[in-house]
C-alpha cells in the first residue's frame, strides 16, 4: 500500500513541479553478523545475513521541494514492515517561514552517544533491541526565523516502535506481541505537539524544546507469555547547548519528563542530564589525520529504575579520520555503567574500496552484563559484523 501511494505521487507530482531540478540516488547494502557465543539451543541463530535497498528521489521547483527516501529490507524474518519511507515530504517557504508536510527524521541535541532531548521519532528495533534506527515521523512542521533563533512548531501523528515479532539475537528472552496498550491519556489517534527554539550567540549553540504526546519509550508488559508495549502520554521540557573553544567542544543536555514508565513499569516524573566533551587533534602524528577524543557522562534521577539504562554511565571514545581518497574512518567506544560495574565495547572501521563501494567491520563485546537485571539477556551478544555498500 505504501509503495503504491509513493508511485502515484511520483507520477502526478512531476507535471505539477515541472523539471526544474531532479536528483535520484540510492544504495544497496549487504551485511553479515556472526555471534561469538553459541546459544543455538535457544532457537536463535548464531549468524545472520541482512540486505537493504535504499532509493532517494528529490525534486525542486521554485520555492517547493519534494523528497522520498525509501528503504526495503530483506533477509530478516523478524521484520514487521519491510518497506519504510523515512523521508517522504513536500516542503517550501513563504516570506520568513518554512513549512514541511509528510514523513521526516528530526534530530534534537548536541552529544554524540546519548541524547535525552531527542524525542520526536519512534524507533525500528527489528534488528535487535540494542540496534534501534529512527522511523520517519508523519508531521506538519512550520519554521519561523526570529532574531533570537529559529522557532520550529510540529504537529505529530502518533506512531509506534517496530519490534521483532520472532525470536532473534539481540532481544529479550520472550517474543513481542503485535498488539500495543495505551495508558495515561495516550492513544493511537491523538496528535503530539513539539516546539523547539534553536540558535547561537558568539561561540554558544543552544536549544530549548517542549514535547507533549505519546512516549517513544513504552513500558514493556508481559501478557500471555508475550511482551506488549504500553505507551503513556508524556510532557518533556529540554535544554541543550554547545560551547566551542578552538578545537574543544563542551556539550550538555538536560530534560524534565513527566508520566514516563520506568524499568519497573511504574509511571514517574524525573529529570536527566548529560555532560560531554570533545577535542579534535588535527594533523595527528604529523600526518593529515584527525584524531577525536570523546567523553560523556549521563545521569538519571530515578537511578537504577531508569528505562534507558543510562542512569550513572560514562562513555569514552576515540575517532580517527585519515582524510584520504578512500575516506577511511574508525571509531572506538567504551560504555561504563558505574552503578552495576558493567561495560560494553564497540569498534568500527570503514573505507571506500572502489569509487562507489564502501565496506567495513564492526566488533561489539559486552562485559559483566549478568550483573544488570534489565540487560542480562544481552550478555551473550558479542558479535562481529561485516558490511559492503554500493552507491548509485
C-alpha positions, -999 to 999 in steps of 0.1 A, spaced: 0 0 0 28 24 9 47 16 -23 16 22 -45 10 55 -28 45 67 -35 44 56 -71 12 75 -76 27 106 -61 58 104 -83 35 101 -114 14 131 -106 39 154 -90 62 157 -120 36 177 -141 30 200 -111 66 207 -103 79 207 -139 116 196 -144 135 224 -128 158 201 -108 156 163 -102 180 141 -84 179 104 -79 204 82 -60 205 52 -38 224 23 -24 225 -15 -18 239 -27 15 248 -63 24 258 -72 59 267 -104 78 269 -109 115 285 -137 134 278 -141 172 307 -153 193 287 -171 219 267 -202 207 231 -202 220 216 -222 191 198 -244 217 176 -214 224 163 -215 188 182 -183 180 208 -185 152 245 -177 157 248 -158 124 226 -138 101 226 -120 68 208 -88 60 203 -67 29 189 -33 24 179 -13 -7 177 25 -4 163 48 -30 161 86 -29 141 109 -52 145 147 -49 126 173 -70 128 211 -66 108 237 -84 108 274 -74 101 275 -37 88 239 -34 107 207 -27 96 171 -28 117 142 -14 112 105 -9 136 81 8 125 45 7 142 16 24 134 -21 15 149 -47 39 154 -84 30 166 -115 49 153 -106 83 124 -128 94 116 -105 124 106 -75 102 70 -63 106 72 -39 77 98 -45 50 93 -11 33 98 21 52 96 57 39 116 76 65 115 107 44 85 114 21 75 151 23 67 183 5 84 214 18 86 251 8 89 286 21 70 318 21 83 352 33 102 344 66 89 309 74 94 274 60 69 245 61 71 207 56 43 182 53 50 144 54 74 119 69 108 132 82 137 124 105 144 150 132 174 153 155 174 174 187 205 175 209 243 180 209 260 150 223 275 120 204 264 89 224 231 96 242 206 124 235 178 127 262 163 157 244 158 138 211 122 127 214 104 132 180 110 99 161 100 64 171 125 35 167 128 4 145 142 -24 166 136 -52 141 174 -59 140 176 -60 178 167 -40 209 203 -26 210 202 -16 173 175 9 170 170 31 139 148 61 136 114 58 118 101 86 97 76 107 117 44 119 99 42 157 107 34 192 98 63 214 106 65 252 105 98 270 109 99 308 117 132 328 116 135 351 145 162 375 157 170 352 187 170 320 166 148 295 147 114 286 160 101 252 149 65 241 156 55 204 150 21 187 148 28 150 150 7 120 141 11 92 167 35 64 157 47 32 174 81 15 176 88 -16 154 98 -46 174 109 -81 163 79 -105 162 101 -136 161 129 -147 184 162 -133 172 195 -124 188 198 -90 205 163 -92 221 148 -103 254 140 -140 261 103 -135 252 87 -126 219 69 -93 213 32 -91 206 20 -71 176 -6 -55 200 1 -23 219 -15 -8 250 -21 29 257 -23 44 292 -25 78 309 -44 97 281 -22 82 254 -39 69 222 -32 58 187 -51 88 173 -43 119 194 -16 140 178 15 152 196 30 187 197 66 197 196 82 232 199 119 240 196 138 273 197 174 269 185 201 295 178 236 307 186 253 335 203 290 341 197 305 306 203 274 290 220 248 269 202 216 264 222 182 248 220 150 250 241 124 224 235 90 210 246 72 179 236 37 166 246 24 133 232 29 96 232 62 84 246 87 68 222 99 46 251 69 25 261 67 3 292 70 -34 284 43 -56 300 42 -94 299 8 -106 288 0 -143 280 37 -150 277 45 -122 253 58 -86 256 33 -59 250 45 -23 246 25 2 268 25 38 257 19 67 280 14 104 272 44 124 284 54 161 288 91 168 282 110 201 286 145 201 273 176 223 271 208 217 252 239 237 244 274 235 230 303 258 238 331 259 211 366 270 220 391 263 192 392 225 189 374 219 222 336 213 224 317 214 257 282 199 255 252 193 277 216 182 275 190 185 303 154 173 304 124 171 327 98 144 317 65 135 334 45 103 333 72 81 318 72 43 326 104 33 344 121 -1 342 96 -14 368 66 -3 346 57 24 371 47 59 359 71 85 373 84 120 368 122 125 365 150 147 352 181 135 333 212 152 320 245 145 304 277 164 300 300 159 270 335 169 259 351 165 225 385 175 213 400 171 178 437 168 173 444 179 138 474 166 118 478 138 143 513 122 142 522 149 117 500 133 91 468 145 75 448 126 102 422 139 126 420 122 160 389 129 180 387 123 218 352 119 233 339 117 268 303 119 281 286 113 314 249 106 318 226 109 349 190 100 356 173 110 389 155 76 391 187 57 395 185 20 386 148 24 377 158 44 346 141 29 315 171 40 293 197 21 314 219 53 314 214 64 350 251 68 360 272 60 329 305 71 315 311 70 277 347 72 264 356 71 228 380 80 200 376 86 163 402 86 136 397 101 101 426 96 77 413 122 53 424 101 23 408 94 -10 391 63 4 376 84 33 389 59 58 374 62 93 375 43 126 357 46 160 362 30 193 337 34 222 335 20 257 303 24 278 307 20 316 278 16 339 292 29 372 264 15 393 263 -21 380 300 -23 371 291 -34 335 306 -22 303 305 -27 265 330 -21 238 323 -12 201 349 -8 174 341 2 138 362 6 107 351 16 72 367 27 40 360 31 3 374 3 -18 362 15 -52 346 48 -63 311 36 -55 317 8 -30 324 11 8 330 -16 32 337 -21 69 337 -42 100 322 -37 135 331 -56 167 307 -55 197 317 -70 231 298 -67 264 313 -73 299 296 -84 331 260 -79 318 248 -107 340 251 -81 368 224 -60 351 189 -74 356 174 -54 328 201 -62 302 212 -97 312 196 -112 281 223 -94 260 252 -109 279 258 -134 250 256 -108 222 293 -103 214 295 -103 176 314 -93 145 297 -77 116 310 -71 81 292 -49 55 296 -37 20 276 -8 4 273 0 -33 260 36 -41 244 46 -74 
